[in-house]
Amino acid sequence: MSGSTGERPELASTLRAAGMRVTGTRERVYAVVTEMPHSTPDAIIERVNESGPPVPPSSVYRALEALEEVGVVAHTHLDHRAPTYHRADHARHLHLVCRSCGAVAESPAELAGGLVAALEREHGFAADVTHMAIQGECSTCRS
């Protein structure tokens, strides 16, 4: 399935501006990432295949790579397993992952401003804290 459905003109213009084709697979993958943030590639593949004609896993992975390359999708490593994907225009945030129950919460990235500033000052290192997850225990599990 290729060609634009016209449902996401911002996606189409971004892909074209980067010299990439607008394909049905890219549009379907982007739609799933939009509707299911923090999903693994396997969950995205499953949902894409529920929404229309089957798409090979390799095509979904290539679509995720292309969407990340043009800056509309980003991934985060919440744990040691597969990365999770979300829209890149989703507000910059920290990922807080409970080691006990696996719940994922979001918090504004600005909360880590002191750490980011200290890393820059001490090491000249520009940290992207939105690409990682902070492991701990949620308030529900702590009580």
Residue frames as a rotation matrix with the C-alpha (Angstrom) as fourth column:
MET 1
0.592 0.806 0.000 0.00
0.806 -0.592 0.000 0.00
0.000 0.000 -1.000 0.00
SER 2
-0.548 -0.794 -0.265 1.66
0.786 -0.597 0.163 3.19
-0.288 -0.119 0.950 -1.02
GLY 3
-0.425 0.372 0.825 0.69
0.365 -0.764 0.532 6.78
0.828 0.528 0.189 -1.53
SER 4
-0.995 0.026 0.096 -0.76
-0.095 -0.540 -0.837 9.29
0.030 -0.842 0.539 0.84
THR 5
-0.347 0.930 -0.122 -4.24
0.928 0.360 0.100 8.96
0.137 -0.079 -0.987 2.25
GLY 6
-0.274 0.190 0.943 -4.29
0.200 -0.948 0.249 12.71
0.941 0.257 0.222 2.86
GLU 7
0.674 0.602 -0.428 -5.07
0.500 0.055 0.864 12.22
0.544 -0.796 -0.264 6.55
ARG 8
0.579 -0.569 -0.584 -1.74
0.567 -0.233 0.790 13.52
-0.585 -0.789 0.188 7.81
PRO 9
0.876 -0.213 0.433 -0.55
0.282 -0.504 -0.817 16.40
0.392 0.837 -0.381 5.61
GLU 10
0.684 -0.666 0.298 2.11
-0.723 -0.568 0.393 17.42
-0.092 -0.485 -0.870 8.16
LEU 11
0.310 -0.561 0.768 3.66
-0.030 0.801 0.598 13.95
-0.950 -0.208 0.231 7.92
ALA 12
0.650 -0.001 0.760 3.55
0.721 0.316 -0.617 13.97
-0.240 0.949 0.206 4.13
SER 13
0.900 -0.312 0.305 5.22
-0.123 -0.852 -0.509 17.39
0.419 0.420 -0.805 3.87
THR 14
0.524 -0.739 0.423 7.92
-0.697 -0.087 0.712 16.42
-0.489 -0.668 -0.561 6.38
LEU 15
0.329 -0.377 0.866 8.74
0.342 0.902 0.263 13.21
-0.880 0.210 0.425 4.52
ARG 16
0.752 0.009 0.659 8.79
0.655 -0.122 -0.746 14.95
0.073 0.993 -0.098 1.13
ALA 17
0.880 -0.443 0.172 10.98
-0.450 -0.893 0.004 17.78
0.152 -0.081 -0.985 2.46
ALA 18
0.235 -0.807 0.542 13.51
-0.578 0.332 0.745 15.11
-0.781 -0.489 -0.388 3.49
GLY 19
-0.325 -0.348 -0.879 13.38
-0.943 0.187 0.275 13.56
0.068 0.919 -0.389 0.03
MET 20
-0.925 0.048 0.378 11.42
-0.062 0.960 -0.273 10.53
-0.376 -0.276 -0.885 1.23
ARG 21
-0.647 0.743 -0.171 8.32
-0.095 0.145 0.985 8.98
0.757 0.653 -0.023 -0.25
VAL 22
-0.397 0.667 0.630 5.01
-0.885 -0.095 -0.456 8.99
-0.245 -0.739 0.628 1.57
THR 23
-0.728 0.141 -0.671 3.92
-0.207 0.888 0.411 5.37
0.654 0.438 -0.617 1.85
GLY 24
0.367 0.930 -0.015 0.91
-0.390 0.168 0.905 3.70
0.844 -0.326 0.425 3.36
THR 25
0.323 -0.319 -0.891 3.17
0.711 0.703 0.006 1.78
0.625 -0.635 0.454 5.72
ARG 26
-0.767 -0.639 0.051 4.81
0.469 -0.614 -0.635 4.95
0.438 -0.464 0.770 7.02
GLU 27
-0.429 0.691 0.582 1.41
-0.568 -0.707 0.421 6.56
0.702 -0.150 0.696 7.51
ARG 28
0.555 0.671 -0.491 0.03
-0.072 0.627 0.776 3.51
0.828 -0.396 0.396 9.30
VAL 29
-0.057 -0.667 -0.743 3.08
0.843 0.366 -0.394 3.21
0.535 -0.649 0.542 11.56
TYR 30
-0.868 -0.250 0.429 2.91
0.061 -0.911 -0.409 6.92
0.492 -0.329 0.806 12.42
ALA 31
0.003 0.960 0.282 -0.81
-0.562 -0.232 0.794 6.59
0.827 -0.160 0.538 13.21
VAL 32
0.560 0.166 -0.812 -0.11
0.411 0.795 0.447 3.69
0.719 -0.584 0.377 15.59
VAL 33
-0.495 -0.798 -0.344 2.75
0.754 -0.198 -0.627 5.53
0.432 -0.569 0.699 17.33
THR 34
-0.690 0.316 0.652 0.40
-0.331 -0.938 0.103 8.50
0.644 -0.145 0.752 17.75
GLU 35
0.329 0.943 0.040 -2.39
-0.544 0.155 0.825 6.39
0.772 -0.293 0.564 19.21
MET 36
0.929 -0.041 -0.367 -0.17
0.276 0.738 0.616 4.10
0.245 -0.674 0.697 21.34
PRO 37
0.434 -0.828 0.355 2.80
-0.660 -0.560 -0.501 6.07
0.613 -0.017 -0.790 22.74
HIS 38
-0.188 -0.675 0.714 5.58
-0.957 0.290 0.022 4.09
-0.221 -0.679 -0.700 24.42
SER 39
0.848 0.469 0.246 4.90
-0.374 0.859 -0.349 0.99
-0.375 0.204 0.904 22.32
THR 40
-0.159 -0.894 0.419 7.53
-0.172 0.443 0.880 -1.56
-0.972 0.068 -0.224 21.39
PRO 41
-0.639 -0.116 -0.760 8.15
-0.760 -0.058 0.647 -2.46
-0.119 0.992 -0.051 17.75
ASP 42
-0.953 0.298 -0.058 6.31
0.286 0.945 0.158 -5.77
0.102 0.134 -0.986 18.30
ALA 43
-0.286 0.889 -0.357 3.21
0.557 -0.149 -0.817 -3.97
-0.780 -0.433 -0.452 19.62
ILE 44
-0.201 0.156 -0.967 3.39
-0.586 -0.811 -0.009 -1.52
-0.785 0.565 0.254 16.71
ILE 45
-0.904 -0.168 -0.394 3.67
-0.420 0.530 0.737 -4.38
0.085 0.831 -0.549 14.20
GLU 46
-0.754 0.657 0.001 0.68
0.620 0.711 -0.331 -6.12
-0.218 -0.249 -0.944 15.76
ARG 47
-0.061 0.771 -0.634 -1.48
0.265 -0.600 -0.755 -2.97
-0.962 -0.215 -0.168 15.70
VAL 48
-0.462 -0.159 -0.872 -0.44
-0.723 -0.502 0.475 -2.03
-0.513 0.850 0.117 12.14
ASN 49
-0.965 0.028 -0.260 -1.45
-0.143 0.774 0.617 -5.50
0.218 0.633 -0.743 10.97
GLU 50
-0.499 0.855 -0.145 -4.81
0.695 0.295 -0.655 -5.20
-0.517 -0.427 -0.741 12.73
SER 51
-0.064 0.464 -0.883 -5.52
-0.041 -0.886 -0.462 -1.95
-0.997 0.006 0.076 10.88
GLY 52
0.507 0.234 -0.829 -5.22
-0.794 -0.246 -0.555 -3.17
-0.334 0.940 0.061 7.31
PRO 53
0.846 -0.224 -0.484 -3.36
-0.159 0.761 -0.629 -5.47
0.509 0.609 0.608 4.96
PRO 54
0.804 -0.568 -0.175 -0.44
0.469 0.426 0.773 -7.30
-0.365 -0.704 0.610 6.62
VAL 55
0.731 -0.679 0.067 2.89
-0.537 -0.633 -0.557 -5.50
0.421 0.371 -0.828 6.64
PRO 56
0.453 -0.629 -0.632 6.13
0.517 0.763 -0.389 -7.47
0.726 -0.150 0.671 7.11
PRO 57
0.758 -0.200 -0.620 7.99
0.565 -0.272 0.779 -6.68
-0.325 -0.941 -0.093 10.37
SER 58
-0.298 -0.949 0.102 11.03
0.877 -0.230 0.422 -5.52
-0.377 0.215 0.901 8.39
SER 59
-0.258 0.280 0.924 8.88
0.632 -0.675 0.381 -2.88
0.731 0.682 -0.003 6.65
VAL 60
0.832 0.552 -0.064 7.58
0.380 -0.481 0.790 -1.61
0.405 -0.681 -0.609 9.99
TYR 61
0.384 -0.778 -0.498 11.16
0.710 -0.095 0.697 -1.36
-0.590 -0.622 0.516 11.31
ARG 62
-0.535 -0.581 0.614 12.22
0.843 -0.420 0.337 0.54
0.063 0.697 0.714 8.17
ALA 63
0.228 0.703 0.673 9.24
0.492 -0.680 0.544 2.88
0.840 0.207 -0.501 8.57
LEU 64
0.865 0.049 -0.500 10.17
0.492 -0.286 0.822 3.54
-0.103 -0.957 -0.271 12.22
GLU 65
-0.108 -0.987 -0.121 13.76
0.833 -0.156 0.531 4.33
-0.543 -0.044 0.839 11.16
ALA 66
-0.461 -0.020 0.887 12.58
0.729 -0.579 0.366 6.70
0.506 0.815 0.281 8.42
LEU 67
0.580 0.767 0.276 10.11
0.416 -0.570 0.708 8.45
0.701 -0.295 -0.650 10.73
GLU 68
0.672 -0.431 -0.602 12.83
0.584 -0.192 0.789 8.85
-0.456 -0.882 0.123 13.35
GLU 69
-0.341 -0.865 0.367 15.30
0.912 -0.210 0.353 10.12
-0.228 0.455 0.861 10.75
VAL 70
-0.321 0.277 0.906 12.94
0.501 -0.762 0.411 12.94
0.803 0.586 0.106 9.71
GLY 71
-0.952 -0.268 0.147 12.26
0.022 -0.537 -0.843 13.80
0.305 -0.799 0.517 13.35
VAL 72
-0.178 0.957 0.231 8.58
-0.705 -0.288 0.648 12.93
0.687 -0.048 0.725 13.75
VAL 73
0.867 0.354 -0.352 9.13
-0.048 0.760 0.648 9.84
0.497 -0.545 0.676 15.92
ALA 74
-0.095 -0.895 0.436 11.58
-0.857 -0.150 -0.494 9.23
0.507 -0.420 -0.752 18.77
HIS 75
0.463 0.229 -0.856 12.49
0.145 0.934 0.328 6.17
0.875 -0.276 0.399 20.77
THR 76
0.151 -0.352 0.924 13.36
-0.938 -0.345 0.022 5.63
0.310 -0.870 -0.383 24.41
HIS 77
-0.351 -0.300 -0.887 14.88
0.015 0.945 -0.326 2.71
0.936 -0.127 -0.327 26.27
LEU 78
0.415 0.605 0.679 12.59
-0.698 -0.267 0.665 2.10
0.584 -0.750 0.311 29.23
ASP 79
0.658 -0.279 0.700 14.47
-0.426 0.628 0.651 -1.04
-0.621 -0.727 0.294 30.26
HIS 80
-0.383 -0.916 0.118 16.95
-0.456 0.299 0.838 -3.54
-0.803 0.267 -0.533 28.83
ARG 81
-0.077 0.436 0.897 14.43
0.642 0.709 -0.290 -4.84
-0.762 0.554 -0.335 26.31
ALA 82
-0.208 0.048 0.977 13.20
0.953 -0.213 0.214 -3.33
0.219 0.976 -0.002 23.05
PRO 83
-0.984 -0.111 -0.140 12.96
0.135 -0.974 -0.180 0.45
-0.116 -0.196 0.974 22.74
THR 84
-0.004 1.000 0.003 9.58
0.848 0.005 -0.530 2.15
-0.530 0.000 -0.848 22.81
TYR 85
-0.755 -0.229 0.614 8.42
0.607 -0.598 0.524 4.77
0.247 0.768 0.590 20.34
HIS 86
0.154 0.800 -0.580 6.44
0.745 -0.480 -0.464 8.00
-0.649 -0.361 -0.670 20.66
ARG 87
0.697 0.131 0.705 5.81
0.617 -0.610 -0.497 11.10
0.365 0.781 -0.506 18.59
ALA 88
-0.341 -0.936 -0.084 8.79
0.892 -0.294 -0.343 13.45
0.297 -0.192 0.935 18.70
ASP 89
-0.478 0.187 0.858 6.57
-0.041 -0.981 0.190 16.49
0.877 0.056 0.477 19.11
HIS 90
0.628 0.563 -0.537 5.20
0.493 0.247 0.835 15.07
0.602 -0.789 -0.123 22.34
ALA 91
0.782 -0.313 0.539 6.49
-0.518 -0.808 0.282 17.41
0.347 -0.500 -0.794 25.06
ARG 92
-0.171 -0.922 -0.348 10.04
-0.259 0.383 -0.887 16.63
0.951 -0.062 -0.304 26.12
HIS 93
0.629 0.476 0.615 9.71
-0.727 0.079 0.683 14.48
0.277 -0.876 0.395 29.19
LEU 94
-0.615 -0.730 0.298 11.47
-0.787 0.548 -0.282 12.08
0.043 -0.409 -0.912 31.50
HIS 95
0.234 0.630 -0.740 10.34
-0.403 0.756 0.516 8.47
0.884 0.178 0.431 31.65
LEU 96
-0.395 -0.259 0.881 9.91
-0.918 0.118 -0.377 7.16
-0.007 -0.959 -0.285 35.18
VAL 97
0.055 0.346 -0.937 9.69
-0.450 0.846 0.286 3.36
0.891 0.406 0.202 35.25
CYS 98
0.376 0.162 0.912 8.61
-0.919 0.190 0.345 1.42
-0.117 -0.968 0.221 38.33
ARG 99
-0.616 -0.696 -0.370 10.79
-0.707 0.695 -0.132 -1.64
0.349 0.180 -0.920 38.89
SER 100
-0.763 0.341 0.548 8.03
-0.251 0.626 -0.739 -3.32
-0.595 -0.701 -0.392 40.88
CYS 101
0.099 0.939 0.329 4.93
0.190 0.307 -0.933 -3.00
-0.977 0.155 -0.148 38.70
GLY 102
-0.473 -0.392 0.789 6.39
0.811 0.155 0.564 -1.75
-0.343 0.907 0.245 35.40
ALA 103
0.649 0.754 -0.097 4.25
0.673 -0.630 -0.388 1.40
-0.354 0.186 -0.917 35.32
VAL 104
-0.482 -0.743 0.465 5.63
0.866 -0.485 0.123 4.22
0.134 0.462 0.877 33.16
ALA 105
0.583 0.593 -0.555 5.01
0.656 -0.747 -0.108 7.81
-0.479 -0.301 -0.825 34.20
GLU 106
0.074 -0.523 0.849 6.08
0.783 -0.497 -0.374 11.01
0.618 0.692 0.373 32.50
SER 107
0.481 -0.021 -0.877 7.56
0.655 -0.655 0.375 14.07
-0.582 -0.755 -0.302 34.12
PRO 108
0.995 -0.088 -0.041 8.75
-0.094 -0.763 -0.640 17.35
0.025 0.641 -0.767 32.55
ALA 109
0.474 -0.880 -0.002 12.36
0.710 0.383 -0.591 17.14
0.521 0.279 0.807 31.33
GLU 110
0.233 -0.365 0.901 13.05
-0.254 -0.918 -0.306 20.46
0.939 -0.157 -0.307 33.05
LEU 111
0.942 0.134 0.306 13.09
-0.328 0.189 0.925 18.61
0.066 -0.973 0.223 36.39
ALA 112
0.641 -0.762 0.094 16.47
0.722 0.640 0.262 17.19
-0.260 -0.100 0.960 35.38
GLY 113
0.851 -0.251 0.461 17.82
0.086 -0.799 -0.595 20.65
0.518 0.546 -0.658 34.53
GLY 114
0.679 -0.615 0.401 20.25
-0.686 -0.336 0.646 20.64
-0.263 -0.713 -0.650 37.45
LEU 115
0.396 -0.508 0.765 21.73
0.216 0.861 0.460 17.30
-0.892 -0.017 0.451 36.38
VAL 116
0.673 -0.099 0.733 21.98
0.738 0.026 -0.674 18.39
0.047 0.995 0.091 32.74
ALA 117
0.860 -0.349 0.373 23.67
-0.298 -0.936 -0.187 21.67
0.415 0.050 -0.909 33.76
ALA 118
0.555 -0.673 0.489 26.11
-0.544 0.150 0.825 19.85
-0.629 -0.724 -0.283 36.06
LEU 119
0.448 -0.376 0.811 27.08
0.586 0.808 0.052 17.39
-0.675 0.452 0.583 33.32
GLU 120
0.770 -0.141 0.622 27.67
0.482 -0.510 -0.712 20.28
0.418 0.849 -0.325 30.91
ARG 121
0.795 -0.442 0.416 29.67
-0.567 -0.785 0.249 22.27
0.217 -0.434 -0.875 33.47
GLU 122
0.466 -0.613 0.638 31.76
-0.499 0.413 0.762 19.38
-0.731 -0.673 -0.114 34.82
HIS 123
-0.079 -0.464 0.882 32.28
0.347 0.817 0.461 17.35
-0.935 0.342 0.097 31.65
GLY 124
-0.611 -0.075 -0.788 31.28
-0.598 -0.609 0.521 19.53
-0.520 0.789 0.327 28.71
PHE 125
-0.936 0.290 0.198 28.64
0.345 0.865 0.363 16.88
-0.066 0.408 -0.910 28.03
ALA 126
-0.599 0.793 -0.113 25.27
-0.800 -0.585 0.133 17.84
0.040 0.170 0.985 26.51
ALA 127
-0.922 0.228 0.312 22.91
0.099 0.920 -0.379 15.22
-0.373 -0.319 -0.871 27.93
ASP 128
-0.447 0.864 -0.233 19.60
-0.643 -0.129 0.755 14.19
0.622 0.487 0.613 26.39
VAL 129
-0.874 0.090 0.477 17.72
-0.382 0.479 -0.790 12.88
-0.299 -0.873 -0.385 29.40
THR 130
0.113 0.986 -0.126 14.60
-0.877 0.039 -0.479 12.20
-0.468 0.165 0.868 27.33
HIS 131
0.078 -0.170 -0.982 16.26
-0.782 0.601 -0.166 9.23
0.619 0.781 -0.086 25.61
MET 132
-0.777 -0.421 -0.468 16.61
-0.033 0.770 -0.637 7.22
0.628 -0.480 -0.612 28.82
ALA 133
0.431 0.897 -0.095 14.40
0.019 0.096 0.995 6.04
0.902 -0.431 0.024 31.63
ILE 134
-0.498 -0.480 0.722 14.81
-0.728 -0.222 -0.649 6.62
0.472 -0.849 -0.239 35.33
GLN 135
-0.132 0.380 -0.916 14.21
0.219 0.912 0.347 3.41
0.967 -0.155 -0.203 37.24
GLY 136
-0.828 -0.104 0.551 12.70
-0.490 -0.345 -0.801 3.44
0.274 -0.933 0.235 40.70
GLU 137
-0.715 0.643 -0.273 9.54
0.695 0.693 -0.189 2.60
0.068 -0.325 -0.943 42.59
CYS 138
-0.418 0.642 0.643 6.20
0.092 -0.674 0.733 4.35
0.904 0.366 0.223 42.07
SER 139
-0.634 0.205 0.746 4.15
-0.723 -0.498 -0.478 5.82
0.273 -0.843 0.464 44.90
THR 140
0.494 0.861 -0.124 1.59
-0.777 0.501 0.380 3.00
0.390 -0.091 0.916 44.69
CYS 141
0.473 -0.380 -0.795 4.22
0.209 0.925 -0.318 0.29
0.856 -0.015 0.517 45.15
ARG 142
-0.616 -0.758 0.215 5.96
0.013 -0.282 -0.959 2.26
0.788 -0.588 0.183 47.90
SER 143
-0.340 0.539 0.771 2.80
-0.893 -0.442 -0.085 2.49
0.294 -0.717 0.632 50.01
